[in-house]
Amino acid sequence: MSDLLDDVTAAAGLTVFGAAAVAGGIGTRALPGLPDWSPDYDVMPRVTALRAELRALGLDRVVLADGDAAAPTARAAEAITRTLGVPLTVLSGTDPHGVATAVADRLQRTVVVLTSTSPTSTSLATDSHRRAYLQAFEDHGIQDVDRRFVFVAVPGSPLATIALEMGAQLFLAQPGALSAHSLVPAGLAGADIGDLVEQAFALAEPPRRRSAPAGFALPATGFTPALPAPTGTGFAPALSTPTGFIPAPSAPIGEALPAEQFERPAAALGAALAAAVAAGRDKLALAPDGSGIVGLGEWIADLLTTAGSRAVPVVLETPSSWGHEGPDVLSVTVGGALVSGVMPGGGIAPDLAVNGPLGAQLLAWEQALTVAGLIDPAAPTGTGGSSSPEGVLRVLDTGLPPQAPAFVDGAVEVHGAVTATTLIGALDEFARAVPPGATLAVHAHLDRTADAAALAVRTGLAGRVNRAVTFAWGGAPVQPATGVGGAGGTPAATTIQITGAVPEDLRVPGRPYTFGDLQAAEAADDRQALLDRGVPLLRLHLTDRNSGIDQLLAALGG
């Protein structure tokens, strides 16, 4: 722990511990400069005025319809509202029970925020969420539907066109953690988005003096990290200019950047992340340290996952959860500002600890991952995870082919090439076949709220196999990242897909399919995409969701 306290980069209340030790001694190539950032000043007063108008009408329940799985902005909004204790309902995925529950809850008081980061299309999930709410408002005699929807979209996108046709409130913006895509739903729900932007703006200003976190002293000198030479793809992205991000000129290869660049926490963090991944520590174990910030790890993971980054995010429940150690693991804790005498790391000695206000965290991580070459915020985003709208529609048109399970154990059907005849036997056989350096990914096409207990499957598996284990809900990319992969060119991720029976379905208004059909088609298209890439796949279908999850956790020792 004393090493972390001796290795500090701090500014504007944000502190990065451990960056010099992680970044030092690997290569000599300089990173690009930090992207410049400036807030969209028009968003804050518009959101404040709109929130007041909606509250005056009695519309005080905000639903963020998160159908755009290829963009992490919903996770940013969720991190903001969870951290600040503000109620925001996030409707994720196409599970019929989840959709029906969200739509039925306090409908008379509901305003729906629909977002899309794609300039060319709208995801099937987003379209289905909009149709479900339109039908529900009509069924309950609610006439002012133009007030009930708020749209956040890329200029010229199909979702922007729909908003204009409806006469609804429309915010036009490029994606980003502190763009309208996250600030609008969070602000309408009651979050102080102005405070968040101020925290980020303070961090974005050129450093004037170095300041230590409360209770700690800074070293006499800063550090200028030795940075890794590019290895493979994804090191120094060519950045275009989305709203709010203006790439700063990078130093010529082999030349040092200005010293003040490395007094910035985001630059220090980016240098450490780039060096770690270049050295083969491509599993980023992200854990909250318990000091007040909630959901940040999930957002960071979405940033990396949707970018197809070679860094694999592993979101841990606590700093000491299974998965925080290993030769290919970089352990990172995140949290709020530390008070005097409180050690970073949440009880362990991580490789990196990042502490400070949430607005500064959001900007710093987006900048750090960009300069490290692990994401490109200017790259166009798609409209879903591994499943494509075309592939899902093809499955819906042709129907699901019958598939007999390898065997059935209680409430769990096991599908896949395994020789075992019991659930725990199949899990152990499959997990232990994951090669060194590869990842075991769990992907659950279930209800993110009602079936939340399934999250514990990650911990159970991670305790039984010495490999990184990740977890994602249906609609997100199946393979958590490209990763470095196993030896001999083996796939970087092996996948366990969990699906569940649908006892009560819900029709998508105006479409010839149900939400259950859509969810099953998404899962089927994901499976085909994985198999086409040669990814080993084990599917567990729960014939009864509650019993099946309990059975899974019991088998794993949970």
C-alpha positions as CSV (number, residue, x, y, z in Angstrom):
1,M,0.0,0.0,0.0
2,S,2.9,2.4,0.7
3,D,3.9,2.1,-2.9
4,L,0.6,3.5,-4.0
5,L,0.9,6.4,-1.7
6,D,4.3,7.2,-3.2
7,D,3.0,7.1,-6.7
8,V,0.4,9.9,-7.1
9,T,-0.9,12.0,-10.0
10,A,-3.6,14.5,-8.9
11,A,-5.6,17.4,-10.3
12,A,-9.0,18.9,-9.8
13,G,-9.9,16.5,-7.0
14,L,-9.1,13.4,-9.1
15,T,-6.2,11.2,-8.0
16,V,-4.6,8.3,-9.8
17,F,-2.4,6.0,-7.6
18,G,0.1,3.6,-9.1
19,A,0.3,4.9,-12.7
20,A,4.1,5.4,-12.7
21,A,4.9,1.9,-11.5
22,V,2.6,0.3,-14.1
23,A,3.7,2.5,-17.0
24,G,7.4,2.6,-16.3
25,G,10.1,0.7,-18.2
26,I,8.3,-0.5,-21.3
27,G,9.3,1.0,-24.6
28,T,9.9,4.6,-25.5
29,R,7.0,5.7,-27.7
30,A,4.9,8.7,-26.7
31,L,1.1,8.6,-26.6
32,P,-1.1,11.1,-28.4
33,G,-2.0,14.2,-26.4
34,L,-5.1,14.3,-24.4
35,P,-8.2,15.1,-26.4
36,D,-9.6,18.5,-25.6
37,W,-13.1,18.6,-24.2
38,S,-15.7,21.3,-23.8
39,P,-19.2,20.9,-22.5
40,D,-22.4,21.5,-24.5
41,Y,-23.6,24.5,-22.6
42,D,-27.1,24.4,-24.2
43,V,-28.0,21.0,-22.7
44,M,-28.1,22.0,-19.0
45,P,-30.6,24.9,-19.1
46,R,-32.8,23.0,-21.6
47,V,-32.8,19.9,-19.3
48,T,-33.5,22.1,-16.2
49,A,-36.4,23.9,-17.9
50,L,-37.9,20.7,-19.3
51,R,-37.7,18.9,-16.0
52,A,-39.6,21.7,-14.3
53,E,-42.2,21.7,-17.1
54,L,-42.7,17.9,-16.8
55,R,-42.8,18.0,-13.0
56,A,-45.5,20.7,-13.2
57,L,-47.5,18.2,-15.3
58,G,-47.1,15.5,-12.7
59,L,-44.5,13.5,-14.9
60,D,-41.9,12.6,-12.3
61,R,-41.0,9.1,-13.3
62,V,-38.2,8.9,-15.9
63,V,-37.7,5.7,-17.9
64,L,-34.5,5.4,-20.0
65,A,-35.3,2.9,-22.8
66,D,-31.9,1.4,-23.3
67,G,-32.3,-0.4,-26.6
68,D,-29.0,0.7,-28.1
69,A,-26.7,-1.9,-26.7
70,A,-23.8,-0.8,-28.9
71,A,-23.5,2.5,-27.0
72,P,-22.4,2.7,-23.3
73,T,-24.2,6.0,-22.7
74,A,-27.1,4.3,-20.8
75,R,-24.5,2.9,-18.3
76,A,-23.1,6.4,-17.8
77,A,-26.6,7.7,-17.0
78,E,-27.1,4.8,-14.7
79,A,-23.8,5.4,-12.9
80,I,-24.7,9.1,-12.4
81,T,-28.1,8.4,-11.0
82,R,-27.0,5.4,-8.8
83,T,-24.1,7.4,-7.4
84,L,-26.2,10.4,-6.6
85,G,-29.2,8.4,-5.3
86,V,-31.6,9.6,-8.0
87,P,-34.4,7.3,-9.2
88,L,-34.1,6.4,-12.9
89,T,-35.8,3.3,-14.4
90,V,-33.5,1.8,-17.0
91,L,-35.4,-0.5,-19.4
92,S,-32.7,-2.7,-20.9
93,G,-33.1,-5.5,-23.4
94,T,-36.2,-7.2,-24.8
95,D,-37.2,-9.6,-22.0
96,P,-41.0,-9.6,-22.1
97,H,-41.4,-9.7,-18.3
98,G,-39.0,-6.8,-17.9
99,V,-40.7,-4.7,-20.6
100,A,-44.2,-5.4,-19.2
101,T,-43.2,-4.6,-15.7
102,A,-41.6,-1.3,-16.7
103,V,-44.5,-0.2,-18.9
104,A,-47.1,-1.0,-16.2
105,D,-45.4,0.9,-13.4
106,R,-46.8,4.4,-12.7
107,L,-47.7,4.9,-16.4
108,Q,-49.7,8.1,-15.7
109,R,-46.5,9.7,-14.2
110,T,-44.0,8.4,-16.8
111,V,-41.8,10.2,-19.4
112,V,-39.8,8.0,-21.7
113,V,-36.3,8.9,-22.9
114,L,-35.3,7.1,-26.1
115,T,-31.6,7.4,-27.2
116,S,-29.7,6.2,-30.2
117,T,-26.0,6.8,-31.2
118,S,-26.3,5.3,-34.7
119,P,-26.5,7.8,-37.6
120,T,-28.1,5.3,-39.9
121,S,-30.5,3.0,-38.1
122,T,-32.5,2.4,-34.9
123,S,-32.2,-0.9,-33.0
124,L,-35.1,-3.3,-32.9
125,A,-35.2,-3.0,-29.1
126,T,-35.5,0.8,-29.1
127,D,-38.2,0.6,-31.8
128,S,-40.0,-2.0,-29.8
129,H,-39.8,-0.1,-26.5
130,R,-41.2,3.0,-28.3
131,R,-44.1,1.0,-29.7
132,A,-44.9,-0.7,-26.4
133,Y,-45.2,2.7,-24.6
134,L,-47.2,4.3,-27.4
135,Q,-49.7,1.4,-27.2
136,A,-49.8,1.6,-23.4
137,F,-50.5,5.4,-23.5
138,E,-53.2,4.9,-26.1
139,D,-54.8,2.1,-24.1
140,H,-55.0,4.3,-21.0
141,G,-56.4,7.3,-22.8
142,I,-53.3,9.4,-22.5
143,Q,-53.3,11.9,-25.3
144,D,-50.3,14.1,-24.8
145,V,-47.8,11.6,-26.1
146,D,-45.6,14.3,-27.6
147,R,-44.8,15.4,-24.0
148,R,-44.3,11.8,-22.9
149,F,-41.3,11.1,-25.1
150,V,-37.9,12.8,-25.1
151,F,-35.4,11.8,-27.8
152,V,-31.6,12.0,-27.8
153,A,-30.2,11.2,-31.2
154,V,-27.4,11.8,-33.7
155,P,-28.2,14.5,-36.2
156,G,-29.9,13.1,-39.3
157,S,-30.6,9.7,-37.8
158,P,-33.8,7.8,-38.2
159,L,-34.7,8.3,-34.5
160,A,-34.3,12.1,-34.9
161,T,-36.7,11.9,-37.8
162,I,-39.3,10.1,-35.7
163,A,-39.0,12.7,-32.9
164,L,-39.5,15.5,-35.4
165,E,-42.6,13.8,-36.9
166,M,-44.0,13.3,-33.4
167,G,-43.3,16.9,-32.3
168,A,-41.5,15.6,-29.3
169,Q,-38.5,17.1,-27.4
170,L,-35.3,16.3,-29.3
171,F,-31.7,16.7,-28.2
172,L,-29.1,16.3,-31.0
173,A,-25.7,15.1,-29.9
174,Q,-22.8,12.8,-30.6
175,P,-22.3,10.1,-28.0
176,G,-20.1,10.6,-25.0
177,A,-20.2,10.1,-21.2
178,L,-21.0,13.8,-20.6
179,S,-23.0,14.3,-23.7
180,A,-26.8,14.7,-23.9
181,H,-27.1,10.9,-24.3
182,S,-26.4,10.5,-20.6
183,L,-27.0,14.0,-19.2
184,V,-30.6,14.3,-20.5
185,P,-32.0,11.1,-18.8
186,A,-29.9,11.7,-15.6
187,G,-30.9,15.4,-15.4
188,L,-34.6,14.8,-16.0
189,A,-34.5,12.2,-13.2
190,G,-33.1,14.9,-10.9
191,A,-29.3,14.6,-11.0
192,D,-27.3,17.8,-10.7
193,I,-25.7,17.6,-14.2
194,G,-24.3,21.1,-13.9
195,D,-22.1,19.9,-11.0
196,L,-20.9,16.9,-13.0
197,V,-19.9,19.1,-15.9
198,E,-18.1,21.6,-13.6
199,Q,-16.1,18.7,-12.1
200,A,-15.1,17.6,-15.6
201,F,-14.3,21.1,-16.8
202,A,-12.0,21.6,-13.8
203,L,-10.1,18.5,-14.8
204,A,-10.0,19.5,-18.5
205,E,-8.3,22.9,-17.7
206,P,-4.5,23.0,-18.2
207,P,-2.9,22.2,-14.8
208,R,-1.7,25.2,-12.9
209,R,-0.5,23.6,-9.8
210,R,-0.3,20.1,-8.4
211,S,-2.3,19.2,-5.4
212,A,-2.4,16.1,-3.3
213,P,-5.6,14.3,-2.2
214,A,-6.6,15.0,1.4
215,G,-4.3,13.3,3.9
216,F,-1.5,12.6,1.4
217,A,1.6,14.4,0.2
218,L,2.7,14.4,-3.5
219,P,6.2,13.2,-4.5
220,A,8.7,16.1,-5.1
221,T,8.6,15.4,-8.9
222,G,6.0,14.1,-11.3
223,F,6.7,11.3,-13.7
224,T,7.2,11.0,-17.4
225,P,6.3,7.4,-18.2
226,A,8.2,5.4,-20.8
227,L,5.4,4.3,-23.1
228,P,5.1,1.1,-25.1
229,A,5.7,0.8,-28.8
230,P,2.7,-0.3,-30.7
231,T,2.0,-4.0,-30.9
232,G,-0.6,-5.2,-33.4
233,T,-3.7,-3.0,-33.8
234,G,-5.4,-0.6,-31.6
235,F,-2.6,1.5,-30.2
236,A,-2.7,5.0,-31.7
237,P,-6.1,5.6,-33.2
238,A,-6.7,8.2,-35.8
239,L,-9.3,10.4,-34.2
240,S,-12.0,12.4,-35.9
241,T,-13.9,15.0,-34.0
242,P,-17.2,14.2,-32.3
243,T,-18.9,16.9,-30.3
244,G,-16.9,17.8,-27.2
245,F,-13.7,16.0,-28.2
246,I,-11.0,17.7,-30.2
247,P,-7.8,15.6,-30.5
248,A,-4.7,17.4,-29.2
249,P,-1.7,17.1,-31.4
250,S,0.5,14.2,-30.5
251,A,4.2,14.4,-30.1
252,P,6.3,12.9,-32.9
253,I,7.3,9.3,-32.2
254,G,10.2,9.1,-29.8
255,E,9.8,12.7,-28.5
256,A,8.6,13.5,-25.0
257,L,5.3,15.2,-24.6
258,P,5.2,18.5,-22.6
259,A,5.8,17.8,-19.0
260,E,2.4,19.3,-18.0
261,Q,0.7,16.6,-20.0
262,F,1.8,14.1,-17.4
263,E,0.7,16.1,-14.5
264,R,-2.8,15.3,-15.7
265,P,-4.4,12.2,-14.1
266,A,-6.1,11.1,-17.4
267,A,-2.7,11.1,-19.2
268,A,-1.1,9.1,-16.4
269,L,-4.0,6.7,-16.4
270,G,-3.8,6.3,-20.2
271,A,-0.1,5.7,-20.1
272,A,-0.5,3.0,-17.4
273,L,-3.3,1.2,-19.3
274,A,-1.4,1.3,-22.6
275,A,1.7,-0.1,-21.0
276,A,-0.2,-2.9,-19.1
277,V,-2.0,-4.1,-22.2
278,A,1.2,-4.0,-24.3
279,A,2.8,-6.2,-21.6
280,G,0.1,-8.8,-21.8
281,R,-1.9,-7.7,-18.8
282,D,-5.1,-7.2,-20.9
283,K,-7.7,-8.2,-18.3
284,L,-8.8,-5.1,-16.5
285,A,-10.3,-6.1,-13.2
286,L,-12.5,-3.1,-12.3
287,A,-13.9,-2.9,-8.8
288,P,-15.7,-0.2,-6.7
289,D,-13.7,0.6,-3.5
290,G,-16.8,1.4,-1.5
291,S,-16.1,5.1,-1.2
292,G,-19.3,6.4,-2.9
293,I,-19.2,5.8,-6.7
294,V,-21.6,3.1,-8.0
295,G,-21.8,1.6,-11.5
296,L,-18.6,3.2,-12.9
297,G,-17.0,-0.2,-13.6
298,E,-20.0,-1.3,-15.7
299,W,-19.8,1.9,-17.8
300,I,-16.0,1.5,-18.4
301,A,-16.6,-2.1,-19.3
302,D,-19.2,-1.1,-21.9
303,L,-16.8,1.5,-23.4
304,L,-14.2,-1.2,-23.9
305,T,-16.6,-3.9,-25.0
306,T,-18.5,-1.9,-27.6
307,A,-15.2,-0.6,-29.1
308,G,-14.0,-4.2,-29.6
309,S,-11.0,-3.3,-27.5
310,R,-8.1,-5.7,-27.0
311,A,-8.4,-4.9,-23.3
312,V,-11.0,-7.3,-21.6
313,P,-13.0,-5.6,-18.8
314,V,-13.8,-7.8,-15.8
315,V,-16.3,-6.1,-13.5
316,L,-15.8,-7.3,-10.0
317,E,-18.3,-7.1,-7.1
318,T,-15.7,-6.0,-4.6
319,P,-12.0,-5.4,-4.8
320,S,-11.2,-8.8,-3.3
321,S,-13.7,-10.8,-5.5
322,W,-12.5,-13.7,-7.6
323,G,-10.7,-12.4,-10.6
324,H,-8.6,-9.6,-9.1
325,E,-5.3,-11.4,-9.4
326,G,-3.4,-13.2,-12.2
327,P,-0.4,-12.8,-14.5
328,D,-2.6,-11.2,-17.2
329,V,-4.7,-9.1,-14.9
330,L,-4.4,-5.4,-14.1
331,S,-6.4,-4.7,-10.9
332,V,-8.1,-1.3,-10.8
333,T,-10.3,0.2,-8.1
334,V,-12.5,3.2,-8.6
335,G,-14.2,5.4,-6.1
336,G,-15.0,8.8,-4.8
337,A,-12.7,11.4,-3.1
338,L,-10.7,9.9,-0.2
339,V,-10.9,11.6,3.2
340,S,-7.8,12.0,5.3
341,G,-6.3,8.7,6.5
342,V,-8.4,6.5,4.2
343,M,-6.2,4.3,2.0
344,P,-6.9,3.8,-1.7
345,G,-7.8,0.3,-2.9
346,G,-10.8,-0.6,-0.8
347,G,-8.9,-3.0,1.4
348,I,-6.5,-4.5,-1.2
349,A,-3.4,-3.2,-2.9
350,P,-4.5,-2.9,-6.5
351,D,-2.2,-2.0,-9.4
352,L,-4.1,1.2,-10.0
353,A,-6.6,3.2,-7.8
354,V,-8.6,6.1,-9.3
355,N,-10.4,8.3,-6.8
356,G,-12.3,11.5,-7.3
357,P,-15.6,13.2,-8.2
358,L,-17.8,11.3,-10.7
359,G,-17.8,14.0,-13.4
360,A,-14.0,14.0,-13.4
361,Q,-13.9,10.2,-13.4
362,L,-16.2,10.1,-16.5
363,L,-14.0,12.5,-18.5
364,A,-10.7,11.0,-17.3
365,W,-11.6,7.5,-18.2
366,E,-12.9,8.4,-21.6
367,Q,-9.8,10.4,-22.4
368,A,-7.4,7.8,-20.9
369,L,-8.9,4.9,-22.9
370,T,-8.7,7.1,-26.0
371,V,-5.0,8.1,-25.7
372,A,-4.2,4.5,-24.7
373,G,-5.6,3.4,-28.1
374,L,-8.2,1.1,-26.4
375,I,-11.3,3.0,-27.7
376,D,-12.0,5.6,-30.4
377,P,-14.9,7.9,-29.4
378,A,-15.1,9.1,-32.9
379,A,-15.8,5.7,-34.4
380,P,-19.3,5.1,-35.6
381,T,-21.4,2.8,-33.4
382,G,-23.8,0.1,-34.4
383,T,-27.2,-0.7,-33.2
384,G,-26.8,-3.8,-31.1
385,G,-24.4,-6.3,-29.7
386,S,-23.2,-9.4,-31.5
387,S,-26.6,-9.8,-33.0
388,S,-27.4,-7.7,-36.0
389,P,-30.9,-6.3,-36.9
390,E,-30.7,-8.2,-40.2
391,G,-29.7,-11.5,-38.5
392,V,-32.4,-11.1,-35.9
393,L,-35.1,-10.4,-38.5
394,R,-33.9,-13.4,-40.5
395,V,-34.4,-15.6,-37.5
396,L,-37.8,-14.1,-36.8
397,D,-38.8,-14.7,-40.5
398,T,-37.6,-18.3,-40.6
399,G,-38.3,-19.4,-37.1
400,L,-36.0,-21.1,-34.6
401,P,-34.8,-24.5,-35.7
402,P,-35.5,-27.3,-33.2
403,Q,-32.6,-28.1,-31.0
404,A,-32.5,-31.1,-28.7
405,P,-30.4,-30.6,-25.5
406,A,-27.4,-32.8,-24.7
407,F,-29.2,-33.6,-21.5
408,V,-31.5,-32.1,-18.9
409,D,-30.7,-31.6,-15.2
410,G,-33.6,-30.4,-13.2
411,A,-34.7,-27.0,-14.5
412,V,-31.7,-26.6,-16.8
413,E,-31.4,-27.9,-20.4
414,V,-27.7,-28.2,-21.4
415,H,-26.9,-27.6,-25.1
416,G,-23.3,-28.1,-26.3
417,A,-20.5,-30.5,-27.0
418,V,-19.9,-31.9,-23.5
419,T,-19.4,-35.5,-22.3
420,A,-20.7,-34.8,-18.8
421,T,-24.2,-35.8,-17.8
422,T,-24.7,-33.4,-14.9
423,L,-24.9,-29.6,-14.7
424,I,-21.9,-29.1,-12.6
425,G,-20.0,-31.7,-14.6
426,A,-20.7,-29.8,-17.8
427,L,-19.8,-26.5,-16.3
428,D,-16.5,-27.8,-15.0
429,E,-15.6,-29.6,-18.2
430,F,-16.4,-26.5,-20.3
431,A,-14.7,-24.0,-18.0
432,R,-11.5,-26.0,-17.6
433,A,-11.1,-26.2,-21.3
434,V,-10.6,-22.4,-21.6
435,P,-6.9,-22.0,-22.6
436,P,-4.5,-19.9,-20.7
437,G,-4.8,-16.2,-21.5
438,A,-8.4,-16.6,-22.8
439,T,-11.6,-15.5,-21.2
440,L,-14.8,-17.2,-20.1
441,A,-17.8,-15.0,-20.9
442,V,-21.2,-15.5,-19.4
443,H,-24.0,-13.9,-21.4
444,A,-27.6,-14.0,-19.9
445,H,-30.6,-13.4,-22.2
446,L,-32.8,-12.8,-19.1
447,D,-34.6,-10.0,-17.2
448,R,-31.9,-7.7,-15.8
449,T,-34.0,-6.9,-12.8
450,A,-36.1,-9.9,-12.0
451,D,-33.3,-12.4,-12.8
452,A,-30.5,-10.2,-11.2
453,A,-29.4,-13.2,-9.1
454,A,-27.9,-14.7,-12.2
455,L,-25.0,-12.1,-11.8
456,A,-23.6,-14.4,-9.1
457,V,-22.8,-17.0,-11.8
458,R,-19.7,-15.0,-12.6
459,T,-18.4,-15.2,-9.1
460,G,-19.2,-18.9,-8.9
461,L,-17.4,-19.8,-12.1
462,A,-14.4,-17.5,-11.3
463,G,-13.9,-19.4,-8.0
464,R,-13.6,-22.7,-9.9
465,V,-11.4,-21.8,-12.8
466,N,-8.2,-19.8,-13.0
467,R,-9.3,-17.7,-15.9
468,A,-10.9,-14.3,-16.3
469,V,-14.7,-14.6,-16.2
470,T,-17.0,-11.8,-17.5
471,F,-20.8,-11.3,-17.4
472,A,-23.1,-9.4,-19.7
473,W,-26.9,-9.2,-20.1
474,G,-28.6,-10.0,-23.4
475,G,-28.3,-7.3,-26.0
476,A,-24.7,-6.4,-25.2
477,P,-21.8,-7.8,-27.2
478,V,-21.4,-11.5,-26.5
479,Q,-17.6,-11.6,-26.6
480,P,-16.5,-9.0,-24.0
481,A,-13.5,-7.9,-26.1
482,T,-11.1,-9.3,-28.7
483,G,-8.4,-9.7,-26.1
484,V,-5.0,-11.1,-26.7
485,G,-6.3,-14.6,-26.8
486,G,-5.0,-17.9,-25.8
487,A,-1.9,-19.7,-27.0
488,G,-1.7,-20.9,-30.6
489,G,-4.3,-18.5,-31.9
490,T,-7.1,-20.0,-29.8
491,P,-10.3,-17.8,-29.4
492,A,-10.0,-15.0,-26.9
493,A,-13.3,-15.8,-25.3
494,T,-15.3,-19.0,-24.6
495,T,-19.0,-18.3,-24.0
496,I,-21.7,-19.7,-21.8
497,Q,-25.1,-18.4,-22.9
498,I,-28.0,-18.5,-20.5
499,T,-31.6,-18.3,-21.9
500,G,-34.9,-18.8,-20.1
501,A,-38.5,-19.9,-20.7
502,V,-41.1,-17.2,-21.2
503,P,-44.2,-18.1,-19.2
504,E,-46.1,-14.9,-20.3
505,D,-45.2,-13.1,-23.5
506,L,-45.9,-9.6,-24.7
507,R,-46.7,-8.6,-28.3
508,V,-44.7,-5.8,-30.0
509,P,-47.4,-3.5,-31.3
510,G,-47.5,-3.1,-35.1
511,R,-45.1,-6.0,-35.6
512,P,-45.7,-9.7,-36.4
513,Y,-43.7,-10.9,-33.4
514,T,-43.6,-10.8,-29.6
515,F,-40.9,-9.6,-27.2
516,G,-40.3,-13.2,-26.4
517,D,-39.8,-14.0,-30.1
518,L,-37.4,-11.0,-30.3
519,Q,-35.4,-12.1,-27.3
520,A,-35.1,-15.6,-28.5
521,A,-34.1,-14.4,-32.0
522,E,-31.4,-12.2,-30.5
523,A,-30.0,-15.1,-28.6
524,A,-30.1,-17.4,-31.6
525,D,-28.3,-14.8,-33.8
526,D,-25.7,-14.3,-31.1
527,R,-25.1,-18.1,-31.0
528,Q,-24.6,-18.3,-34.7
529,A,-22.3,-15.3,-34.7
530,L,-20.1,-17.0,-32.1
531,L,-20.1,-20.3,-33.9
532,D,-19.2,-18.6,-37.2
533,R,-16.1,-17.2,-35.4
534,G,-15.2,-20.5,-34.0
535,V,-15.9,-19.6,-30.4
536,P,-16.7,-22.5,-28.1
537,L,-20.3,-22.2,-26.8
538,L,-22.3,-23.9,-24.1
539,R,-26.0,-22.9,-23.8
540,L,-28.0,-23.3,-20.6
541,H,-31.7,-23.0,-21.1
542,L,-33.7,-22.5,-17.9
543,T,-37.1,-24.1,-18.2
544,D,-38.1,-22.4,-14.9
545,R,-36.0,-19.2,-14.3
546,N,-36.1,-19.0,-10.5
547,S,-35.5,-22.7,-10.0
548,G,-32.8,-22.8,-12.8
549,I,-30.8,-19.9,-11.4
550,D,-31.0,-21.4,-7.9
551,Q,-29.8,-24.7,-9.3
552,L,-26.9,-23.1,-11.1
553,L,-25.7,-21.2,-8.1
554,A,-26.1,-24.3,-5.9
555,A,-24.0,-26.3,-8.3
556,L,-21.3,-23.6,-8.3
557,G,-21.2,-23.6,-4.5
558,G,-23.1,-20.3,-4.1
